[in-house]
Amino acid sequence: MLNPDLVGRTFTSADSVTVTKEAIQKFAEVIGETNFDIAPPTFAISITLEKSQSLLQESGLDWTRVVHGDQRFEIKRPIVAGDVFQCSSTIESARNMAGNEIVSVRSDLISASEVVVSTWSTLVVRA
């Protein structure tokens, strides 16, 4: 069960992530995209998912029971090779529904104090 004191808390990664042309190309090819000049809109999840999971380890969630419920993105500008990001994740809400725990997490990719992409993930911790 999620520690309720963590709702509203923001976790920021200590390390940064540098986007490479190869990472964009690899992601793009998997989804059938042929333009490698900018990252596909959903590329941000390849950074935020890993970072938010590692940042939220102390949350008390049982990751073996977590399923992905929903995902959305707010893109301020495209991601390009050479971007360097810090990732922060905020637990925005947690509630119980039919015995399952529903947790909403916002993750921001920040470059030089500019939020480039925000993602919202809804995680369902099965009962």
C-alpha positions in Angstrom: 0.0 0.0 0.0 1.2 3.5 -0.9 2.4 5.5 2.1 -0.3 8.3 2.1 2.2 10.8 3.4 3.9 10.7 -0.1 0.9 12.1 -2.0 1.9 15.5 -3.2 5.6 14.8 -2.8 8.0 15.3 -5.7 11.0 13.1 -6.2 13.8 14.5 -8.5 16.4 12.2 -10.0 20.0 13.0 -9.1 21.4 12.1 -12.5 20.5 13.6 -15.9 19.7 11.8 -19.1 21.2 12.8 -22.5 19.0 11.9 -25.5 21.0 10.4 -28.3 20.1 10.1 -32.0 20.6 6.4 -31.6 18.0 6.2 -28.8 15.5 8.2 -30.9 16.1 6.0 -33.9 15.8 2.8 -31.9 12.5 3.9 -30.3 11.2 5.3 -33.6 11.9 2.1 -35.6 10.0 0.0 -33.0 6.8 2.0 -33.6 7.3 2.2 -37.4 8.4 5.9 -37.5 11.0 6.8 -40.1 11.8 10.4 -39.1 14.7 10.4 -36.7 15.2 14.1 -36.5 12.8 14.5 -33.6 11.7 11.9 -31.1 8.2 10.5 -31.5 5.7 12.0 -29.0 5.7 8.9 -26.8 9.5 8.7 -26.6 9.3 10.6 -23.3 7.9 7.5 -21.6 11.2 5.7 -22.2 12.9 8.2 -19.9 10.1 8.9 -17.4 9.0 5.3 -16.7 12.5 4.2 -15.7 13.1 7.3 -13.6 9.7 7.4 -11.9 10.0 3.7 -11.0 13.4 4.1 -9.4 12.4 7.4 -7.7 9.2 5.8 -6.3 10.8 2.7 -4.8 10.2 4.1 -1.3 6.5 4.7 -2.0 5.4 1.3 -0.6 3.9 0.2 -3.9 4.1 -3.5 -4.6 5.5 -3.3 -8.2 4.8 -7.0 -8.8 1.0 -6.1 -8.7 1.1 -2.9 -10.7 -0.6 -2.6 -14.1 -0.7 0.4 -16.3 -4.1 2.1 -16.3 -3.7 5.2 -18.4 -1.0 7.5 -19.9 -1.1 11.0 -21.3 1.4 13.6 -22.4 1.7 17.3 -22.6 4.5 18.3 -25.0 5.8 21.8 -24.9 8.4 21.2 -27.7 9.7 18.1 -29.5 12.6 16.1 -27.9 15.7 16.1 -30.1 19.1 14.5 -29.9 21.4 16.4 -27.5 18.6 17.3 -25.0 19.7 16.8 -21.4 16.9 16.2 -19.0 16.4 16.0 -15.2 13.3 14.0 -14.4 11.0 14.8 -11.5 8.0 12.7 -10.5 5.1 13.8 -8.3 2.6 11.5 -6.7 -0.5 13.5 -7.5 -3.2 11.2 -6.0 -3.9 7.8 -4.5 -7.3 6.2 -3.9 -8.9 2.8 -3.4 -11.5 1.5 -5.8 -13.0 -2.0 -5.6 -10.1 -3.1 -3.4 -7.5 -1.8 -6.0 -5.2 1.1 -5.3 -5.2 3.7 -8.1 -2.1 6.0 -8.1 -1.6 9.0 -10.4 2.0 10.1 -11.1 3.1 13.2 -13.0 6.6 13.1 -14.4 8.3 16.2 -15.9 11.3 16.2 -18.2 13.2 19.4 -17.5 15.9 20.9 -19.6 17.7 24.1 -18.4 14.7 24.9 -16.0 12.2 24.5 -18.9 9.6 21.7 -18.6 9.7 20.1 -22.1 7.3 17.2 -21.6 5.0 16.3 -18.7 3.5 12.8 -18.6 0.8 11.5 -16.4 0.6 7.8 -15.5 -2.2 6.0 -13.8 -1.0 2.9 -12.0 -3.4 0.3 -10.7 -2.1 -1.9 -7.8 -4.3 -5.0 -8.0 -5.8 -6.3 -4.8 
